Amino acid sequence: MSSSSQIGLTALTALVISSMIGSGIFSLPQNMAAVAGSQALLIGWLITGIGIVFLGLSFACLSKLRPDLNGGIYTYARDGFGDLVGFFSAWGYWLCTTVGIVGYLVVAFEAIGSFTDTPGHVLFGQGNTFYAFLGESAVAWLIYWLVASGIKQAAGVNLVATFVKVFPLVLFIGLAAYFFQADIFLADWSGAGIGGTQEADNSIMAQVKNTMLITLWVFTGIEGAAVLSKHARRRSDIGKATVIGVLITLALYVAITVLAQGVLPRADIAAMANPSMAGVLAHMVGHWGKVLISCCLIVSVLSSYLSWTLYATEIPHLGAKNGAFPASFIKLNKNEVPHGSLLFTTLTVQLCLFLVWQTGNSYSALLMISTSMILIPYFLIGAYLVKLSFTQNLAMKYKIIGLLATLYAAWIVYAAGTEYLLFSVLLYLPGVLLFLYSQYRRHGRWRFNGYEKVILLVLLVLAVPALMRFIGSLSA
């Protein structure tokens, strides 16, 4: 790997932060206030913080224990559990990434529409108009060109964008700390006004669970440094970037949600329209605060789109090297970028943008199904560290980190709901066909061991109820 494509610690950390901080952070104050009082909010963040830090430490440990493996999400799963499971991890991650980042473009143009649209003349609407489609497509191909120009150059642009979008967040935190009033924060300590009149609806544990359901998705992107590990200037930077990125992002999330509930009463924040951070800041400083947050939102989601495009480009390329994806994804262009994989990703984004334009809100179901597919790769990361630590009789710290990360990942898979996981079977099946084609082209035959055949059989069996439920949901 030439120095022209190598990324330093600061840029790697920025990629991790940028991919985790997208559009969700701007709605967190309202999302949290709607489901939890101050006590449950603190407990929920404590549990989530511990879980996500241990998941981040798992990536750091694996980058140290297996410096020979690049790509993280795919290669760890493949080395630990075989070709098929590795492919499923890569396919699920790539599909989640590619389908999910379309939402960043939609949110960006919806935010732009707040400046350009009037009741009598809607230009961008909710990001699903024809003009929004044209603008989103233009951005998608601009990012394609930027990434094709070199990973290092793209990471450099992302670094600048990350500083631009984090600054207003830090400003919000500073102002919220200044305007914070302890009596407002403590006034609804138990969240008594949440969930109607029944005690079961607003118990502390129920509130804690609801906060954790919200935080399921805000840390996706934690794997960024591991995915781009082959581009790291130093192997030690991978673990450092992951842990530093997680701690900074966690601190921002906690500060924004906790301090907001000390600026305005919880019920007032819960009733706000999103992005609710704009409403809270406008309360503190006036209308310009709402404009600042809206601009920050646009920069935030576009830089997140860039960082996720880098990940979506890397995973099929690594998979192709092992015969899991078509060989056309292996070739690098003159800037050492896997052009075939990048083009495939961008064309898929373009197709999804077309679906958003044509179907509108119906796309949200596909988004939720694909997003749930990223949770299984996270579970496999913790499980792989557990396997390594026990089979190689490593130090107790690795066993503890792996076990806690696995338990947290297992919980978020369960908490995400079985319905979306069942529907995801329908998205895994096309991946199986791609895997079979790639294996046959590479080896001249299909190669499966005993438990891989069981996995394929289970998928086929689950496909029947998944298809029936999906058809039922369309007719409902």
C-alpha positions as CSV (number, residue, x, y, z in Angstrom):
1,M,0.0,0.0,0.0
2,S,1.6,3.3,-1.1
3,S,1.7,6.3,1.1
4,S,-0.7,8.1,-1.3
5,S,-3.6,6.0,0.1
6,Q,-2.6,5.8,3.7
7,I,-4.7,7.5,6.4
8,G,-3.4,8.9,9.7
9,L,-4.9,8.6,13.2
10,T,-6.7,12.0,13.0
11,A,-8.4,11.2,9.7
12,L,-9.3,7.7,10.8
13,T,-10.9,9.0,14.0
14,A,-12.8,11.6,12.0
15,L,-14.2,8.8,9.8
16,V,-15.4,6.9,12.8
17,I,-17.0,10.0,14.3
18,S,-18.5,11.2,10.9
19,S,-20.1,7.8,10.2
20,M,-21.7,7.7,13.7
21,I,-22.9,11.3,13.7
22,G,-25.4,11.6,10.9
23,S,-28.9,13.0,11.1
24,G,-30.0,11.2,14.2
25,I,-28.1,13.3,16.7
26,F,-30.2,16.4,15.7
27,S,-33.4,14.6,16.7
28,L,-32.1,12.9,19.9
29,P,-33.4,15.5,22.4
30,Q,-37.0,15.0,21.3
31,N,-36.6,11.2,20.8
32,M,-35.3,10.7,24.3
33,A,-37.6,13.2,26.0
34,A,-40.6,11.4,24.5
35,V,-39.8,8.1,26.2
36,A,-37.8,8.9,29.4
37,G,-37.5,11.1,32.4
38,S,-34.1,12.3,33.7
39,Q,-33.5,9.2,35.8
40,A,-34.1,6.7,33.1
41,L,-32.2,8.8,30.6
42,L,-29.0,8.6,32.8
43,I,-29.4,4.9,33.4
44,G,-30.0,4.2,29.7
45,W,-27.0,6.1,28.6
46,L,-24.9,4.4,31.3
47,I,-25.8,0.9,30.1
48,T,-25.5,1.8,26.4
49,G,-22.2,3.6,27.0
50,I,-20.7,0.5,28.7
51,G,-22.0,-1.8,25.9
52,I,-20.8,0.4,23.1
53,V,-17.4,1.0,24.7
54,F,-16.8,-2.8,25.0
55,L,-17.9,-3.3,21.4
56,G,-15.3,-0.6,20.4
57,L,-12.7,-2.3,22.5
58,S,-13.4,-5.5,20.7
59,F,-12.5,-3.9,17.4
60,A,-9.3,-2.5,19.0
61,C,-8.4,-5.9,20.5
62,L,-8.9,-7.7,17.2
63,S,-6.8,-5.2,15.3
64,K,-4.0,-6.0,17.7
65,L,-4.5,-9.7,17.9
66,R,-5.0,-10.3,14.1
67,P,-3.0,-7.5,12.4
68,D,-2.9,-9.8,9.3
69,L,-6.7,-9.3,8.7
70,N,-8.0,-6.2,6.9
71,G,-11.5,-5.1,6.6
72,G,-12.9,-5.9,10.1
73,I,-16.5,-6.7,9.6
74,Y,-16.0,-9.2,6.8
75,T,-12.6,-10.8,7.5
76,Y,-13.1,-11.3,11.2
77,A,-16.4,-13.1,10.5
78,R,-14.9,-15.2,7.8
79,D,-11.8,-16.2,9.8
80,G,-13.9,-17.1,12.8
81,F,-16.9,-18.8,11.3
82,G,-16.2,-19.7,7.7
83,D,-16.7,-18.5,4.1
84,L,-20.5,-18.4,4.2
85,V,-20.9,-16.6,7.5
86,G,-18.2,-14.2,6.4
87,F,-20.1,-13.5,3.2
88,F,-23.4,-13.0,5.0
89,S,-21.6,-10.5,7.3
90,A,-20.2,-8.7,4.3
91,W,-23.4,-8.8,2.2
92,G,-25.6,-7.6,5.1
93,Y,-23.2,-4.9,6.0
94,W,-22.8,-3.7,2.4
95,L,-26.6,-3.8,1.8
96,C,-27.3,-1.9,5.0
97,T,-24.7,0.7,4.2
98,T,-25.8,1.2,0.6
99,V,-29.5,1.4,1.3
100,G,-29.0,3.4,4.4
101,I,-26.8,6.1,3.0
102,V,-29.6,7.0,0.6
103,G,-31.4,8.3,3.6
104,Y,-28.6,10.8,4.2
105,L,-29.1,12.4,0.8
106,V,-32.9,12.5,1.3
107,V,-32.5,14.2,4.7
108,A,-30.0,16.7,3.3
109,F,-32.3,17.8,0.5
110,E,-35.3,17.9,2.9
111,A,-33.3,20.3,5.0
112,I,-32.4,22.4,2.0
113,G,-36.1,22.5,1.2
114,S,-36.7,24.2,4.5
115,F,-34.9,27.2,3.0
116,T,-36.2,27.1,-0.5
117,D,-39.8,25.7,-0.3
118,T,-42.9,27.8,0.2
119,P,-46.5,26.6,0.6
120,G,-47.2,27.6,-3.0
121,H,-44.0,26.2,-4.5
122,V,-42.5,23.0,-3.2
123,L,-39.1,22.3,-4.8
124,F,-37.5,19.6,-2.6
125,G,-40.3,18.7,-0.2
126,Q,-39.3,15.7,1.9
127,G,-36.4,14.9,-0.3
128,N,-38.6,12.8,-2.6
129,T,-39.5,15.2,-5.4
130,F,-38.1,15.1,-9.0
131,Y,-35.8,18.1,-8.3
132,A,-34.6,16.4,-5.1
133,F,-33.9,13.3,-7.1
134,L,-31.8,15.2,-9.6
135,G,-29.9,17.0,-6.8
136,E,-29.3,13.8,-4.8
137,S,-28.1,12.0,-7.9
138,A,-25.7,14.8,-8.7
139,V,-24.3,14.5,-5.1
140,A,-24.0,10.7,-5.4
141,W,-21.9,11.0,-8.5
142,L,-19.9,13.8,-7.1
143,I,-18.9,11.6,-4.1
144,Y,-18.2,8.8,-6.6
145,W,-15.7,11.0,-8.4
146,L,-14.2,12.1,-5.1
147,V,-13.7,8.6,-3.8
148,A,-12.4,7.4,-7.2
149,S,-9.8,10.2,-6.9
150,G,-8.3,8.4,-3.9
151,I,-9.2,7.1,-0.4
152,K,-6.7,9.5,1.2
153,Q,-8.2,12.6,-0.6
154,A,-11.7,11.5,0.3
155,A,-10.7,11.0,4.0
156,G,-9.1,14.4,4.0
157,V,-12.3,16.1,2.8
158,N,-14.2,14.1,5.4
159,L,-11.8,15.3,8.1
160,V,-12.6,19.0,7.3
161,A,-16.3,18.3,7.1
162,T,-16.2,16.5,10.5
163,F,-14.7,19.5,12.2
164,V,-17.3,21.7,10.5
165,K,-20.2,19.6,11.8
166,V,-18.8,18.9,15.3
167,F,-18.2,22.6,16.1
168,P,-21.9,23.6,16.2
169,L,-22.6,20.5,18.4
170,V,-19.9,21.7,20.9
171,L,-21.4,25.2,20.7
172,F,-24.8,23.7,21.5
173,I,-23.4,21.8,24.5
174,G,-21.6,24.9,25.8
175,L,-24.7,27.1,25.6
176,A,-26.9,24.3,27.1
177,A,-24.5,24.0,30.0
178,Y,-24.8,27.8,30.5
179,F,-28.6,27.8,30.4
180,F,-28.9,24.5,32.3
181,Q,-31.1,24.6,35.4
182,A,-31.0,21.8,37.9
183,D,-34.6,22.3,39.0
184,I,-35.9,21.8,35.4
185,F,-33.8,18.7,35.0
186,L,-35.0,17.2,38.3
187,A,-38.7,18.3,37.9
188,D,-39.6,15.2,35.9
189,W,-37.0,12.9,37.4
190,S,-39.2,9.8,37.2
191,G,-40.9,10.6,33.9
192,A,-44.4,10.5,35.5
193,G,-46.1,12.0,32.5
194,I,-44.9,9.4,30.0
195,G,-47.0,6.5,28.7
196,G,-50.5,7.4,29.9
197,T,-51.8,6.7,33.3
198,Q,-50.9,3.0,33.8
199,E,-47.9,2.5,36.0
200,A,-46.6,-0.3,33.7
201,D,-46.4,2.1,30.8
202,N,-44.0,4.5,32.5
203,S,-41.9,2.4,34.9
204,I,-38.3,3.3,35.1
205,M,-37.2,0.0,33.5
206,A,-39.6,0.5,30.6
207,Q,-38.3,4.0,30.0
208,V,-34.7,2.7,30.2
209,K,-35.5,0.0,27.6
210,N,-37.1,2.6,25.3
211,T,-34.0,4.9,25.5
212,M,-31.8,1.9,24.6
213,L,-34.0,1.1,21.6
214,I,-33.3,4.6,20.3
215,T,-29.6,4.3,20.8
216,L,-29.5,1.0,18.9
217,W,-28.8,2.9,15.6
218,V,-26.8,6.0,16.7
219,F,-23.5,4.1,17.0
220,T,-23.5,2.4,13.6
221,G,-20.2,3.3,12.0
222,I,-18.1,2.2,15.0
223,E,-16.4,-0.2,12.7
224,G,-15.1,2.5,10.3
225,A,-11.4,2.3,11.2
226,A,-11.4,-1.5,11.1
227,V,-13.1,-1.6,7.7
228,L,-10.4,0.7,6.2
229,S,-7.6,-0.9,8.2
230,K,-5.5,-1.6,5.2
231,H,-5.3,2.1,4.5
232,A,-4.2,2.9,8.1
233,R,-0.7,4.5,8.3
234,R,0.0,2.4,11.5
235,R,-1.8,-0.7,12.6
236,S,-2.0,0.7,16.1
237,D,-4.1,3.6,14.8
238,I,-7.0,1.3,14.1
239,G,-7.8,0.5,17.7
240,K,-7.0,4.0,18.9
241,A,-9.2,5.7,16.3
242,T,-12.1,3.4,17.2
243,V,-11.9,3.9,20.9
244,I,-11.3,7.7,20.6
245,G,-14.1,8.1,18.1
246,V,-16.6,6.1,20.3
247,L,-15.7,8.1,23.5
248,I,-16.0,11.5,21.7
249,T,-19.3,10.5,20.0
250,L,-20.7,9.1,23.3
251,A,-19.8,12.3,25.1
252,L,-21.5,14.4,22.5
253,Y,-24.7,12.2,22.6
254,V,-24.9,12.2,26.4
255,A,-24.2,15.9,26.8
256,I,-26.7,17.0,24.2
257,T,-29.6,14.8,25.5
258,V,-29.0,15.3,29.2
259,L,-28.3,19.1,29.1
260,A,-31.3,19.7,26.8
261,Q,-33.7,18.4,29.6
262,G,-32.2,21.0,31.9
263,V,-32.9,23.9,29.5
264,L,-36.6,23.1,28.8
265,P,-39.1,20.9,30.5
266,R,-39.1,17.3,29.2
267,A,-42.7,17.5,28.0
268,D,-41.9,20.7,25.9
269,I,-38.9,19.0,24.2
270,A,-41.0,15.8,23.6
271,A,-43.6,17.9,21.8
272,M,-41.0,19.6,19.4
273,A,-40.8,18.9,15.7
274,N,-37.5,17.4,14.6
275,P,-34.7,18.3,14.2
276,S,-35.5,19.1,17.9
277,M,-31.9,20.4,18.6
278,A,-32.8,23.4,16.4
279,G,-35.8,24.1,18.6
280,V,-33.8,23.9,21.8
281,L,-31.0,26.1,20.4
282,A,-33.6,28.6,19.1
283,H,-35.0,28.9,22.6
284,M,-31.6,29.8,23.9
285,V,-30.3,32.2,21.2
286,G,-33.1,33.0,18.9
287,H,-34.0,32.1,15.3
288,W,-30.3,32.1,14.1
289,G,-29.8,28.9,16.2
290,K,-32.4,27.1,14.1
291,V,-30.7,28.1,10.9
292,L,-27.3,27.1,12.3
293,I,-28.5,23.6,13.2
294,S,-30.2,23.2,9.8
295,C,-27.0,24.0,8.0
296,C,-25.0,21.8,10.3
297,L,-27.5,19.0,9.6
298,I,-26.8,19.3,5.8
299,V,-23.0,19.2,6.3
300,S,-23.4,16.3,8.8
301,V,-25.4,14.0,6.6
302,L,-23.3,14.7,3.5
303,S,-20.0,14.0,5.3
304,S,-21.6,10.8,6.7
305,Y,-22.6,9.8,3.2
306,L,-19.0,10.2,2.1
307,S,-17.6,8.1,5.0
308,W,-20.1,5.3,4.5
309,T,-19.4,5.3,0.7
310,L,-15.8,4.5,1.6
311,Y,-16.9,1.5,3.7
312,A,-19.4,0.3,1.1
313,T,-16.7,0.3,-1.5
314,E,-14.1,-1.5,0.6
315,I,-16.2,-4.5,1.8
316,P,-17.1,-6.1,-1.6
317,H,-13.5,-5.5,-2.7
318,L,-12.2,-7.6,0.2
319,G,-14.8,-10.2,-0.3
320,A,-13.9,-10.5,-4.0
321,K,-10.3,-11.4,-3.0
322,N,-11.6,-14.5,-1.3
323,G,-14.2,-15.5,-3.9
324,A,-17.2,-14.2,-2.1
325,F,-18.0,-11.4,-4.5
326,P,-17.4,-11.2,-8.3
327,A,-13.7,-10.9,-9.3
328,S,-14.4,-7.6,-11.1
329,F,-14.5,-6.0,-7.7
330,I,-10.8,-6.8,-7.1
331,K,-9.2,-4.5,-9.6
332,L,-7.9,-1.1,-8.4
333,N,-7.8,2.1,-10.5
334,K,-4.7,4.3,-10.8
335,N,-5.5,5.9,-7.4
336,E,-5.6,2.4,-5.7
337,V,-9.4,2.6,-5.4
338,P,-11.6,-0.6,-6.2
339,H,-13.4,1.1,-9.0
340,G,-15.7,-1.9,-9.8
341,S,-17.0,-2.0,-6.2
342,L,-17.4,1.8,-6.0
343,L,-19.4,1.8,-9.3
344,F,-21.6,-1.1,-8.1
345,T,-22.3,0.8,-4.9
346,T,-23.1,4.1,-6.6
347,L,-25.4,2.5,-9.1
348,T,-27.2,0.8,-6.3
349,V,-27.6,4.1,-4.6
350,Q,-28.9,5.6,-7.8
351,L,-31.5,2.8,-8.0
352,C,-32.6,3.4,-4.4
353,L,-32.9,7.2,-5.1
354,F,-35.2,6.3,-8.0
355,L,-37.3,4.2,-5.7
356,V,-37.5,7.0,-3.1
357,W,-38.7,9.4,-5.8
358,Q,-41.3,6.9,-7.1
359,T,-42.5,5.3,-3.9
360,G,-42.0,8.1,-1.3
361,N,-42.5,6.9,2.2
362,S,-42.7,3.2,1.2
363,Y,-38.9,3.2,1.1
364,S,-38.7,3.5,4.8
365,A,-39.7,-0.2,5.3
366,L,-36.7,-1.2,3.1
367,L,-34.5,1.1,5.1
368,M,-35.5,-0.5,8.4
369,I,-35.1,-4.0,7.1
370,S,-31.7,-3.4,5.7
371,T,-30.5,-1.4,8.8
372,S,-31.3,-4.4,11.0
373,M,-28.8,-6.4,8.9
374,I,-25.9,-4.5,10.4
375,L,-26.6,-5.9,13.9
376,I,-25.6,-9.4,13.0
377,P,-22.0,-8.4,12.0
378,Y,-21.6,-6.6,15.3
379,F,-22.6,-9.7,17.2
380,L,-20.1,-11.7,15.1
381,I,-17.3,-9.3,16.1
382,G,-17.8,-10.0,19.8
383,A,-18.3,-13.7,19.2
384,Y,-15.0,-13.9,17.2
385,L,-13.1,-12.2,20.1
386,V,-14.6,-14.7,22.5
387,K,-13.6,-17.6,20.3
388,L,-10.0,-16.3,19.9
389,S,-9.6,-15.6,23.6
390,F,-10.7,-19.1,24.7
391,T,-9.2,-21.2,21.9
392,Q,-5.8,-19.4,22.3
393,N,-6.2,-19.1,26.1
394,L,-5.6,-15.3,26.0
395,A,-5.5,-13.0,29.0
396,M,-8.7,-12.6,31.0
397,K,-9.2,-9.0,29.8
398,Y,-9.8,-10.3,26.2
399,K,-12.4,-12.8,27.5
400,I,-14.2,-10.2,29.5
401,I,-14.3,-7.7,26.7
402,G,-15.4,-10.3,24.2
403,L,-18.2,-11.6,26.4
404,L,-19.6,-8.2,27.3
405,A,-19.5,-7.0,23.7
406,T,-21.2,-10.2,22.6
407,L,-23.9,-9.9,25.3
408,Y,-24.6,-6.2,24.3
409,A,-24.7,-7.1,20.6
410,A,-27.0,-10.0,21.3
411,W,-29.3,-7.7,23.2
412,I,-29.5,-5.1,20.4
413,V,-30.3,-7.9,17.9
414,Y,-33.1,-9.0,20.1
415,A,-34.3,-5.5,20.9
416,A,-34.4,-4.5,17.2
417,G,-37.3,-6.9,16.8
418,T,-37.7,-10.2,15.1
419,E,-40.0,-8.9,12.3
420,Y,-37.3,-6.9,10.6
421,L,-34.8,-9.7,11.0
422,L,-37.3,-12.1,9.5
423,F,-37.8,-9.8,6.5
424,S,-34.0,-9.5,6.1
425,V,-34.1,-13.2,5.0
426,L,-35.6,-12.0,1.8
427,L,-32.5,-9.7,1.3
428,Y,-30.0,-12.4,2.2
429,L,-31.4,-14.8,-0.5
430,P,-30.2,-12.7,-3.5
431,G,-26.8,-12.6,-1.8
432,V,-26.7,-16.4,-1.7
433,L,-27.1,-16.4,-5.5
434,L,-24.2,-13.9,-5.8
435,F,-22.1,-16.1,-3.4
436,L,-22.9,-19.2,-5.4
437,Y,-22.0,-17.5,-8.7
438,S,-18.7,-16.1,-7.3
439,Q,-17.7,-19.4,-5.7
440,Y,-18.3,-21.3,-8.9
441,R,-16.4,-18.9,-11.0
442,R,-13.4,-19.0,-8.6
443,H,-13.3,-22.7,-7.7
444,G,-15.3,-24.4,-10.4
445,R,-17.7,-25.8,-7.8
446,W,-19.7,-25.0,-4.7
447,R,-18.0,-25.6,-1.4
448,F,-20.0,-25.9,1.8
449,N,-19.3,-27.7,5.1
450,G,-22.0,-29.3,7.3
451,Y,-23.1,-26.3,9.3
452,E,-23.1,-24.0,6.3
453,K,-25.6,-26.4,4.6
454,V,-27.7,-26.1,7.8
455,I,-27.6,-22.3,7.6
456,L,-28.7,-22.3,4.0
457,L,-31.6,-24.7,4.8
458,V,-32.7,-22.6,7.7
459,L,-32.7,-19.5,5.4
460,L,-34.8,-21.3,2.8
461,V,-37.3,-22.4,5.5
462,L,-37.6,-18.9,7.0
463,A,-38.0,-17.5,3.5
464,V,-41.6,-18.9,3.4
465,P,-43.0,-17.1,6.5
466,A,-40.9,-14.0,5.6
467,L,-42.5,-13.9,2.1
468,M,-46.0,-14.5,3.5
469,R,-45.6,-11.7,6.1
470,F,-44.1,-9.4,3.6
471,I,-47.0,-9.9,1.1
472,G,-49.4,-9.5,4.0
473,S,-47.9,-6.2,5.0
474,L,-48.3,-4.9,1.4
475,S,-51.9,-5.8,1.3
476,A,-52.7,-4.4,4.8
